[in-house]
């Protein structure tokens, strides 16, 4: 009969006490080694199972990073959209200002053309008036020369020299008819205002 150490508790390793007396001491020790190895392996498995929350934590961190990345991308898209809207609004304002300036320039150009045409018309009228003034001035000068010649050429009698010629020239119906047919406008004060 093989003696077994009494301090060994077979219940700790899942072996009934009746079975311990059936094996020799060497075989019993080998069984204990295998049983302890199985318990160690079970402990390591339990340790590995305790690491699964870390894997879950790492997965949740990746999800959080992905969520933040998506939020950043969404924020960037919104910022780009607002920037495009601001640029488009500014471009529309510039286009409206350009159209308004072109319209004002067209109106100014039309006004300049009308003013230029009016100036040319007035200048043409002034040229006609100047020519008429020169013609009337020459006629007036010719009449003055005729009068001077007529007055200075006559003499005799008891009167002043030239009085008879002047009176005869002015009292002659032919000379009066000549004056009536030649309108002298040069003496008009409005004729020299141009």
Secondary structure, 3 states (H helix, E strand, C coil): CCCCCCCCCHHHHCCCHHHHCCCCHHHHHHHHHHHHHHHHHHHHHHHHHHCHHHHHHHHHHHHHHHHHHHHHHHHHHHHHHHHHHHHHHHHHHHHHHHHHHHHHHHHHHHHHHHHHHHHHHHHHHHHHHHHHHHHHHHHHHHHHHHHHHHHHHCCCCCCCCCHHHHHHHHHCHHHHHHHHHCCCCCCCHHHHCC
